[in-house]
Amino acid sequence: MKDSTEPKTQQLKLLTVPEAAKELRISNWLLYELIRKGQLKTLTIATRRLIASDDLANFINERKEQEYET
């Protein structure tokens, strides 16, 4: 059983650009375009650009809401 006092960050995964692109089934180039346009948030650690799993889920949910409204 998981401890409910466990910090939320331990439940998150950080994905590389290729890993996040694979999750979304898009090219790395298209993922970088989404980042450049500010549609997907990233973290930079040293020289690595990473996407938090919850930011990726938020991006997907926002896109679903947009698509389903039309």
C-alpha positions in Angstrom: 0.0 0.0 0.0 1.3 3.4 -1.0 1.9 6.0 1.7 -0.5 9.0 1.0 2.2 11.4 2.4 4.5 10.5 -0.4 5.5 13.7 -2.4 3.7 14.1 -5.7 6.9 14.5 -7.5 7.8 10.8 -6.9 4.7 9.8 -8.9 5.8 11.9 -11.9 8.0 10.7 -14.7 10.2 12.9 -16.7 10.3 12.0 -20.4 12.8 12.9 -23.0 11.6 14.6 -26.2 11.8 11.3 -28.2 10.0 9.4 -25.4 7.2 12.1 -25.3 7.0 12.1 -29.1 6.6 8.3 -29.1 3.8 8.6 -26.4 2.0 11.1 -28.6 2.8 9.2 -31.8 4.3 12.2 -33.5 7.8 13.2 -34.8 10.4 14.8 -32.6 10.3 17.8 -34.9 6.5 18.3 -34.3 7.0 17.9 -30.6 9.7 20.7 -30.7 7.2 22.9 -32.6 4.6 22.4 -29.9 7.2 23.3 -27.3 8.3 26.4 -29.3 4.7 27.6 -29.6 4.2 27.2 -25.9 1.6 24.5 -26.2 3.6 22.0 -24.2 5.6 22.8 -21.1 9.1 21.5 -20.5 11.8 21.5 -17.9 15.4 22.0 -18.6 18.0 20.3 -16.4 21.5 21.1 -17.5 21.3 20.7 -21.2 18.4 18.2 -21.2 14.9 19.2 -22.2 12.4 17.0 -20.4 8.6 16.8 -20.3 6.8 15.9 -17.0 4.3 13.1 -17.4 1.6 15.3 -15.8 2.3 18.1 -18.3 1.9 15.6 -21.1 -1.4 14.4 -19.7 -2.6 18.0 -19.3 -1.7 18.6 -23.0 -3.7 15.6 -24.1 -6.7 16.5 -22.0 -6.7 20.1 -23.2 -6.5 18.9 -26.8 -9.4 16.5 -26.1 -11.5 19.3 -24.7 -10.8 21.5 -27.8 -11.6 18.7 -30.2 -14.8 17.6 -28.5 -16.2 21.1 -28.3 -16.3 21.4 -32.1 
